[in-house]
Amino acid sequence: MSDEVPNMPSYENFMKATNKSTVFVLAFTQFLLKMNRSPASKIHYMNSTPVSVCLSHRIHSHKVAEEFARRSKSTKSWWYGFKLSGVCDENDDFENIIIIHDKP
């Protein structure tokens, strides 16, 4: 695809740039969610979903998130990764996004 996108960075450079900007993206997302919160809201709903970081047979060789990712069981199956939770108010407006990782 180098014909169509001549200035595409290598995978390593792309990951370095992504890792540098992650903090700013998360801070901006939290700012937008805080602006969206309604102070009059009394009822809040929370739902979570597993975010798998690798396949089950590759858990022992996984290195990227080995300090934070954990093996756990959902209603469907076993998975290795994080849990992503979202909080909404009674008007279905997002109030917060939380990434949960259980430490052993």
GUDRENDREN-57092 format. One record per residue (C-alpha): x, y, z; residue in three letters. Coordinates in pm, 1 decimal. Each point is the difference from the previous one (the first is absolute). Last residue first. Layout:
BEGIN
@x=X; y=Y; z=Z; type=Ala $
...
This chain:
BEGIN
@x=-375.5; y=-1043.7; z=4241.4; type=Pro $
@x=-68.4; y=343.2; z=-144.4; type=Lys $
@x=-334.3; y=43.6; z=-170.3; type=Asp $
@x=-5.2; y=224.8; z=-302.3; type=His $
@x=-283.3; y=244.2; z=-56.8; type=Ile $
@x=-16.3; y=256.4; z=-278.6; type=Ile $
@x=-262.5; y=262.3; z=80.9; type=Ile $
@x=-208.1; y=217.6; z=-232.8; type=Ile $
@x=-206.4; y=278.6; z=155.0; type=Asn $
@x=-318.6; y=200.4; z=-34.4; type=Glu $
@x=-151.7; y=-128.0; z=-322.4; type=Phe $
@x=-349.8; y=137.7; z=-56.0; type=Asp $
@x=-280.7; y=-257.7; z=4.9; type=Asp $
@x=-249.1; y=250.7; z=151.6; type=Asn $
@x=-4.5; y=-198.1; z=329.1; type=Glu $
@x=377.7; y=44.1; z=34.5; type=Asp $
@x=269.5; y=-212.8; z=-161.1; type=Cys $
@x=318.6; y=-166.0; z=133.1; type=Val $
@x=221.3; y=-212.3; z=-224.9; type=Gly $
@x=227.6; y=-286.1; z=97.3; type=Ser $
@x=284.7; y=-159.8; z=-195.4; type=Leu $
@x=143.2; y=-315.6; z=161.0; type=Lys $
@x=357.2; y=-86.7; z=-79.3; type=Phe $
@x=189.2; y=-287.4; z=-160.9; type=Gly $
@x=1.8; y=-379.0; z=-18.0; type=Tyr $
@x=-327.9; y=-181.0; z=-66.9; type=Trp $
@x=-191.1; y=-303.3; z=123.6; type=Trp $
@x=-344.5; y=-55.8; z=-147.3; type=Ser $
@x=-349.8; y=134.4; z=-61.1; type=Lys $
@x=-124.4; y=120.6; z=339.3; type=Thr $
@x=341.8; y=148.7; z=64.9; type=Ser $
@x=301.0; y=-171.9; z=154.5; type=Lys $
@x=330.0; y=164.4; z=86.1; type=Ser $
@x=367.2; y=-4.2; z=-91.4; type=Arg $
@x=170.8; y=327.6; z=80.3; type=Arg $
@x=152.6; y=285.2; z=-196.8; type=Ala $
@x=193.2; y=265.9; z=189.6; type=Phe $
@x=366.3; y=-102.2; z=20.3; type=Glu $
@x=-19.3; y=-227.3; z=-306.8; type=Glu $
@x=-138.6; y=275.2; z=-221.6; type=Ala $
@x=245.6; y=-9.2; z=-289.3; type=Val $
@x=179.7; y=-330.3; z=74.3; type=Lys $
@x=-229.4; y=-287.4; z=-106.6; type=His $
@x=200.3; y=-325.2; z=-21.8; type=Ser $
@x=-180.2; y=-173.7; z=287.7; type=His $
@x=-345.1; y=120.1; z=-109.4; type=Ile $
@x=36.2; y=-123.1; z=-360.1; type=Arg $
@x=-233.9; y=-304.0; z=25.3; type=His $
@x=-281.0; y=217.8; z=137.4; type=Ser $
@x=6.6; y=250.4; z=-286.3; type=Leu $
@x=123.9; y=349.5; z=73.4; type=Cys $
@x=-100.8; y=334.8; z=149.9; type=Val $
@x=-363.2; y=-84.1; z=82.5; type=Ser $
@x=-219.1; y=291.2; z=95.5; type=Val $
@x=-274.3; y=-128.0; z=231.8; type=Pro $
@x=-325.1; y=195.4; z=20.6; type=Thr $
@x=-146.0; y=217.2; z=270.8; type=Ser $
@x=-326.9; y=174.3; z=75.6; type=Asn $
@x=-77.7; y=273.4; z=247.9; type=Met $
@x=-324.7; y=192.0; z=40.3; type=Tyr $
@x=-48.2; y=323.0; z=195.4; type=His $
@x=-313.2; y=147.6; z=157.5; type=Ile $
@x=3.7; y=337.6; z=177.6; type=Lys $
@x=91.7; y=234.5; z=-286.7; type=Ser $
@x=-40.0; y=365.2; z=92.1; type=Ala $
@x=373.1; y=66.8; z=-43.9; type=Pro $
@x=-16.2; y=-113.1; z=-365.9; type=Ser $
@x=328.3; y=-125.3; z=-134.2; type=Arg $
@x=87.9; y=83.0; z=-363.7; type=Asn $
@x=279.9; y=244.0; z=89.1; type=Met $
@x=161.7; y=-275.5; z=209.1; type=Lys $
@x=-25.0; y=-239.3; z=-295.8; type=Leu $
@x=169.5; y=253.6; z=-227.0; type=Leu $
@x=281.4; y=55.0; z=250.9; type=Phe $
@x=45.1; y=-375.6; z=49.3; type=Gln $
@x=32.2; y=-44.2; z=-377.9; type=Thr $
@x=253.9; y=285.3; z=-19.0; type=Phe $
@x=207.7; y=-157.0; z=278.4; type=Ala $
@x=-14.9; y=-341.1; z=-170.0; type=Leu $
@x=108.5; y=146.2; z=-335.6; type=Val $
@x=282.8; y=194.4; z=164.8; type=Phe $
@x=130.3; y=-305.1; z=186.1; type=Val $
@x=-19.7; y=-216.7; z=-313.7; type=Thr $
@x=202.8; y=242.8; z=-213.9; type=Ser $
@x=347.1; y=-132.6; z=83.9; type=Lys $
@x=-109.5; y=-364.8; z=-26.8; type=Asn $
@x=-148.7; y=59.5; z=-344.9; type=Thr $
@x=316.3; y=169.0; z=-125.8; type=Ala $
@x=216.3; y=-288.6; z=124.3; type=Lys $
@x=-244.6; y=-254.7; z=-147.3; type=Met $
@x=9.1; y=168.8; z=-341.7; type=Phe $
@x=380.4; y=13.1; z=8.2; type=Asn $
@x=17.5; y=-376.0; z=66.8; type=Glu $
@x=-260.9; y=-79.8; z=-267.2; type=Tyr $
@x=193.0; y=195.6; z=-261.2; type=Ser $
@x=-135.6; y=337.1; z=-99.4; type=Pro $
@x=-214.3; y=51.9; z=-312.1; type=Met $
@x=137.0; y=281.6; z=-213.3; type=Asn $
@x=-71.6; y=-152.3; z=-344.3; type=Pro $
@x=-362.5; y=-99.4; z=65.6; type=Val $
@x=-145.7; y=-130.0; z=-328.9; type=Glu $
@x=324.6; y=-130.2; z=-150.0; type=Asp $
@x=122.8; y=-121.8; z=342.2; type=Ser $
@x=-302.6; y=-230.3; z=11.5; type=Met $
